[in-house]
């Protein structure tokens, strides 16, 4: 069971990475007056630890662990970054409570541009939705 979950998480991270790469191109530099300020936010009733992966300021991707709710991360993206992504999951634990939930919001220019939510299922697994946003 644990191997299947790890494979699923790895698959989500690979999908996230591919979406990030596809959304970027060499000629996607935004004009200097376009805001590139983004805030990731997670809230909810989930009490376990969360692993997330998101796009870094330079367009790379990195995973972060041991995150607890509520959580926010603000990033100013370089003009060469055409799009961003976010995905994650709850850490595997028998103490995960079915029904506990997480809501993810991605803000750009202080406006929600993407949102998603997930709940711990009957197998005590939390898989967050993969969200992406392409800068205008």
N, C-alpha and C positions, 0 to 999 in steps of 0.2 A: 504494500500500500504506500509506504513512504517513498519507494523508488518511483512509483507512478506519479506521485505528487511532485517530486523533484523534477521529473521529466516534463511535467506540465508547466511548472514554473520556468524551466529552461526554455521551453517552447514559447512561452509568453514573452520572455526577455528577448529571444531571437526575433519574434514578430515585431516587438517594439523597436528594436534596432533597425530592422528592415524598413519599417514605416518612417523612421527618422531619416534614414539615408535617402529614401525615395523622395521625401518632401523637400530635400535640399538640392540646390543646383548652384553652379558657379556664378551664374548671372542673377542670382536672387537677392543681391544686396539691396537693402531697403534705403530709401532716401533718409538723410540725416534727421529729418523732422519726424519720422515715424517712431512711436514709442516701442521699445523692446522690453519694457518692464513686465515681468510675469510673476504671479504669486500662485504657488500650489498650496492647497489647503485640504486637510482631512479632518473631519469631525465625526462623531457618532458614539455609539454605546459599546463598541468593541474594546475589551480590556486587555487583550493579548498584545504581543509585539508584532510589528509589521515590517516587511522587507519591501522597499520600493526601488524602482529604477526610473530615472528621468534624464532628460537632456541637460547637459551642462552648458554654461555660458558660451563655450567655444564650439558647441555642436556635438561634442562627444557624449557618451552615455556612461552612467555609473550607477551601481546598485548600492543602497544604504540599508543597514539592518538595525534592529533594536529600536525602532520608532514606535512611540506610543501616542495615542490621541489625547488632546487635540494637537495637530502638527501643522506648521506653515513653513514654507521656504520661498524666499523672494530672490529672483535672479534677473539681472540685466543682461540680455542676450546681445552678442555681437551682430553687426549688420550682415555678416556672411551666413548666419543661421537662418534657413528658410522656414523651418518648422520645428516643433518640439513634440515630445511624447512623454507619457507617464504610464506606468503599470506597477503592479505589485501583488502581494499576497500576505496573508497572516502566517506567522511562523507555525510550524506543525506542533500542536500541543493537545494533550487530552483534556486540558482545562478550557479549551475554546468552547464557548456556550452557543449552541444553535440559536439563531435569531438575532444575535448581536449584529449591529450594522456599522457600516462606514460610508460616508458621503465624501466624494472628492469634487472639488471645484478648482478650475483653472481660470485665473483672472488675467486679463490684459487691459491696460488702461483703466484699472479699477472696475472693470465690467466682467461678469462671468461669461467666458467664451466656450467652455466645455464643462460638463458635469456628469457624474456617474455615481452609482452606489452599488453596494454588495452586502450580503449577509452571510453569516456563518451557516453552512448547510448542516443537514442531519449527520453527516460524517465528520463534523467539527472542522471543516475546511473553509477558509475564506480566500476567495480569488477575486481581486479587484479588477474592474474593467480596464482595458487599455484605452487611453485617451490620447488624441493627437490634435494639434492646432497648427495651421499654416499661417504665418504672418501675412497680413495684407500688403 
